[in-house]
Amino acid sequence: MNIVVCLKQTFDTEAKIVIDGSGNIDSTGVDQIINPYDEFAIEEALQLKEKFGGEVTVVSMGPEKAEAAIRTALAMGCDKGVLITDPGLENPDEWVTAEVLSKAIAQIPYDIILVGRIAVDFGASQVGVRLADLLDIPSVSSILKLEIDGDKATVTREIDGGTELIELSLPAVLTAQKGLNTPRYPSMMGIMKAKKKEVKVLNLADLGLNASDLQPKMTVQKFSLPTPRTAGKKIEGEPAEVAAELAKLLREEAKVI
Amino acid sequence: MNFELNEDHIMMRKMVRDFAEEEVAAGSAERDEKEEFPLDLWNKCAELGLAGITFPEEYGGVGADYLSYAITIEELSRVDASLGVIISAHSSLCANPIYMFGTEEQKQKYLVPLATGEKMGAFGLTEPMAGSDASGTRTTAVRDGDEFVINGTKIFITNGYYADTYVITAQMDKSKGNRGITAFIVEKGTPGFSFGKKEKKMGIRSSATYELVFENCRIPAENMLGEEGRGFKVAMQTLDYGRIGIASQALGIAQGAYEEAMKYAKERVQFGKTLAEMDVIQFKLADMATQIEAARLLVYQACHYATHKKPVSKYAAMAKVFASETANAVATQAVQILGGYGYTREYPVERMMRDAKITEIYEGTSEIQRIVIAANILREQ
């Protein structure tokens, strides 16, 4: 079975987000990790490989440093990596990302494509579905369970208030939801082996694309941070007075009662 | 010279840290309280390849360098110093002497399962009359045909009872002092080999520390490790490398205590401001961070010499004495910053301060480290 996993390198979920002087998100000194939902996709791919044999190829679009995320996936047990990096891809929207990934994936034999349900940075949840559309194959989002029998897949997906059982034919794009599995740690042996595995680095020209045809259809106008929490208020005095004052503030100032 | 970790080491640190935080940290306090040996965590460490980091792949190891090993022990010890020493004693004190001095047969039979983590290892050198002074070794080995007969008692043995494979030293000719000592490999379950009392310790309480008792214990002659009469050399060289593990453990304790103190200082408000806003606490944190960085550089330097098979004795002793004294100083200050809370078991710094002390004692006390350093520098001049 040939399995393709798309991954995105994102900020560590514990990173403090800072906006720099020109209004962009400052990535200086921030640890970069594999998007946690993509880790579920990787784990599922590795389990499929262990069951059915075959090869897992990790595909990522991003800056050169995103190779570190691919290497981590290789250390977990994936076989090969493809990184698409190009100066023309600095601020892609989801359409651009899907266009580029679909061109790269079209060059790889695949029976199934696994991606994370959402990237924890911009949270658009678009790339997986767009990718399926461009490749003209079915897609199911937010899967919690996957079973494969020949070229047929049975998936359980999360819907509001319950689950849905879907049968579909392969190849397909499936997006991984938390709960699908528990991603493994890369082992020490895996880390040592990862550096010997192949990571193909491609630019737009290698895919027969050029930056001028890939102008984002959407551009971010402004980033802003949530309003910082203001300091709490301390009410002092006799218990009865304190309670009365608290009730008054909750009604008049906080407007919660 | 490059002071930044490479991509592999960054990945290893992240992997071990994730594992330590997600699987190890939550149970540290309870295992300490109950003196519970973490067999399940040992098995998980083995699966991740942490039992044989520095040994070549052909012997079941990972084939990584000493820096990978130091990073691993540091990250484990940052949340649980007991697990740190379990891995360190296994790798440095049992698997490593077999790797350095073993015959090809011994390596195939004993090193391979140790390096894969299928078996656990321990090292028996210390005796009631032989602590810092190995020449006091009273355990004897007598040749009898194609066997050796071992008699005597070893004390304070880390991983005792739980380990499968033991590297021990015994006296074969008392008149020769240290030159009469020989090293042997003994398997758990050998008739005549049993375990005495389990020590009740101040710190690293979830690691097991046992007496080993040998009563007419017969082992095959081929289990002699290294040459006859060279057991002292085997032990000393083993400890040279072992000290890198203990220095890393100490570094991890210091780092863990420092992070706890930093977190608390940023949250705790007294006199209308956080502790972290007060000069007196800032100066403490600055000193802690500086000591830790200095210790880390000494540990990494010792790793460099160990990986490149250059003389490591002086650098390992310097790293060990400095890192262990740093662990004690930093953990003590961390308790001080947390004040009354720091003295309770509600917060991990109390455990860290107890765990830190042993790093100044085992695998050569701080006094012995200074003797080793002095002997090296006097010889160099």
Contacts between the chains, C-beta under 8 A, distances in Angstrom:
chain1	res1	chain2	res2	distance
A	33	B	14	8.0
A	68	B	7	6.1
A	68	B	10	7.6
A	68	B	11	7.6
A	71	B	7	6.4
A	71	B	11	6.8
A	72	B	11	5.9
A	72	B	14	7.9
A	75	B	11	6.1
A	75	B	15	7.7
A	185	B	15	5.2
A	185	B	18	6.3
A	185	B	19	5.4
A	185	B	48	5.9
A	186	B	11	6.7
A	186	B	15	5.2
A	187	B	15	7.8
A	187	B	47	6.9
A	187	B	48	4.9
A	187	B	49	4.7
A	188	B	12	6.7
A	188	B	15	7.7
A	188	B	48	6.1
A	188	B	49	3.2
A	188	B	50	6.4
A	188	B	53	5.9
A	188	B	62	4.4
A	188	B	64	6.2
A	188	B	68	7.0
A	188	B	72	7.8
A	189	B	49	4.8
A	189	B	62	5.4
A	190	B	49	7.8
A	191	B	8	5.8
A	191	B	11	5.2
A	191	B	12	5.7
A	191	B	15	6.9
A	191	B	64	7.9
A	192	B	8	7.3
A	192	B	62	5.8
A	192	B	63	6.1
A	192	B	64	5.9
A	194	B	11	7.7
A	195	B	7	7.8
A	195	B	8	6.6
